[in-house]
Amino acid sequence: MQLWVTRPAGDGADLAEALEARGHNVIVEPLLKIEPYADVSPHLDGASAVVATSKNALRVLAETPAFAGAVDQRLVVVGPGTADEAQRLGFHHVQVGPGRAADLPELIHSLPGIGDAPVAVLRGEDVAYDLEGALRSLGLDVRRHILYRAVPTASPSPALVRQIADGKVDGVLLFSQRTAEQYVCRLTEARIESAARRLRHYCLSAAVAAPLQQSGFADALVSAKPNVKEMVELIG
């Protein structure tokens, strides 16, 4: 199949490699790009745990002075993909969640000594789930550190627009609700929304599929679990 991967560049390239190994043709054109905030340096000393819900948060942290001390702290990550990035960067104490930010509060609350000091949450500017609010509702002290923002790109390119219009693209991979919203918006701007309704949409979660379904895109499949491995299995 000819597949459009909409993930930001670094993650998109890794995913493309996995899909091409299964015989698919892949177009990587992100709908969002990651912009780290300048001169950001989160204060993590004394935190009972550091929490990251994305690879991007860890990558930005790795470029700050706080990184050297952070690798020895207890790190809680949202799922296996972020855990792989944490291990690549050299974190020594990684607790892995099941894949959704909404599943983290109870996991974090159950950790030994978690209430003895603040929990440091590393995140982007826009999030779909209020993790800090959920942790505070459990009685935890939370420090929020916003490290980056995701901004829209100019995708799809004219070449990709022509391919969609000509029926030469079979499917699209979408990994966040905001990406799905941008997808619908960009198709409308390019006047290929009708042609795109013929595509199969592979979505990381039901929340990602929601903007598509609300806009009348009926062919939206949802991954069994919210991680890249399951997305690849969904495509087959």
N, C-alpha and C positions, 0 to 999 in steps of 0.2 A: 504493500500500500504506500501511497504518497501521503506523508503525515506532516502537519505543521506543529512544531513545538514552540509554545509561546513563552517559555520560561526565560528569565534573565540569562545573560550570555554564559556565565560559568556553569551553572546548573544545566542549561540547555544543551551545551556541548557534551556533557557526560551522559545525559539521557539519549541524545542522538546516537552516540556510540553504541549504547545498549540496544536501541531499536534497529540500527543498521546491522548489528550482529544477528538479528532475527530475520534479516532479508528485506526490511522496509527502506524506502527512500525518505529522507528527512529534510525538511526545511526548518531552519532555526531562525525565527524572527520574533524577538521578545516584544511584548506589549507594554512591559514596564522595565525600567532600569533602576538600579540601586545607586543612590547618591549618599555616601557617608557624610555626616555633619563634620565640619572642620573643627579641629582642636578639641574634640570630645575626649574626655578622660574620666570614665565612671569611677566613683569611689566605692570600692568593693571590700576594703579592709574591714574585718570583723563581721562580715555577713555570715549568717548561719547556712546559707546556700546561695549560689548564683544560678539563675534560671534563664535559659535561652529557648525561644520558640522558633528559631530559624537559624540556618547556616549563616545567613548574612550578618546576624548579630555577632556571631563568633568571629567571622572574618574581619569585621570592623574593629572589634575588641582587640584582635591580634595586632592591630596597627597602633594601639595606644600604649602609654606607659603603664596602665593598669594590668596589662596582659601577663607580665612576668610573675606577679604574685597570684594572679587568678588561676593559673594552671594547677596550683596545689590546693585550691579550695574545692568544696563539694559543688559539683555542677549537675543541674537537672535539665535535661533536654527533652524536647517534645516527642521525638521518635527516633527510629534507627538511622535515618539519613543524617540528622543533625548529630547523632552520636558518632557516626563515622567521621564527620568533619571535626568534632571535638578530639577524637583520638588522633587524627592526622595532625592537628595543631599541638598536641602534646599534653592535653588535660589528663590528670591522673586518677580522678575520682568522679566517674560519670554515672549518673542514675538515669536510665532511659524510660521515657514514657511511651504510651501505646500509639502515639501519632497525632493526637488532637490536643490543642491547648485546653479545651474544656475538660479533659481527663486529668489535668495536672494538679488542680487544687487539693484533692483528697490524697493524692500520692505525696505531694510536698508536705501536707499537714501531718502525715503519718511518719515522717522521717525523725529519727532520734535527735533531740536537742534543737528542733527547728524553731521553737518559740523563744529560744534564749537570746537571739539577736535578729536584726532585720533580714528579710529575704530581698536580694537584689535581682530585679527583673530587667533583662536586656531585651530591647524590642525596637521595632521600627515605628515611624510616626503614626501610621494607620494600621489598626488591628481589627479583626472581625469579632474578637472575643475579649471581654474585660477580665483578664487574668488577675490583675492587681485588685480589682474590686472583689473578686471571688475569694482571694487569699485574705483580704481584710475582713470579709464576712466570717472567716474561720478564726478570727482573732489574731492574725499574724501582722507584724509590722513590716511594711513593704517599701522599698526604695525603687522608684522607676527610673530607668536610664534609657532615653531615646537616642539611639546611635545613628540612625539613617532614615531616609525616606525613599519610597518607591515612586518614581515619576513616569508618566506616560511617554511612550516613544512615538515615532511617526509611522510605525508598522500598521498595516501591511504595505509592502513595497508595491510599485506598479506591476512588477513581474508577478508577484504573488496574487495580486488582484486579478490579473489576466488568467492565471492558472485556475483560480476558484471559479471565475466566470465561465471558463471553458470546460469545467467539470474534471480538471486534472488533479484535484486534491481530494483525497478520500476521507481524511479525518483530522481533527484538531485536538491537542492536549492542553487542558486548562487546569491550573494548580491553585488558584485562589479566587475568591469571590470578586475581588477588585479587578483581577485580570479578565474574568468573565464579563464584567460590566464594560470594561474597555473594549473587549472583543465585539460585543453587540454595537457599541457606539461607533467603532471604526468601520464595521461592515456597513452600517447605515450611511456614514459619511462617504464611503466608496461606492455606494449604490449597488452593492452585490449581496444584500441581505437575502434576497430570494434565492440566489444561487447557493448561498451558504447553508440554507435550510436542508439541502441535499446531503450535507456532510454529516459524518458521525462524530459526536463530541464526547471525548473521554475526560471525565471530571474526577478530581481527587476526592470530592465529598459531595454530599447532598447540598451543602451550602454553596458550593461552587456551581452546581447545576442549576440552582434556583434562578439566577438572572436569565439564563437561557430559556428555561421553561416559561418564565413570566413573559418572555418576548416571542413565544411561539415556536421555539426550536425543540421539536418533539424528540429527536434522536440524541439523547444525552445519557450516556452510561456512567454509572458511579462506581468507583473502585471499592472493592470489598473492605479494604483498610486504607487509611490515608497515608500511603507511602509510595515511593517510586517503584519499588519492586512489584507491588500489587497493580499499579497502573500499567506496567509493562505486561503483566500477566493478563490484564483486562483486554489489552489489544491483541495479544496472542501472536 
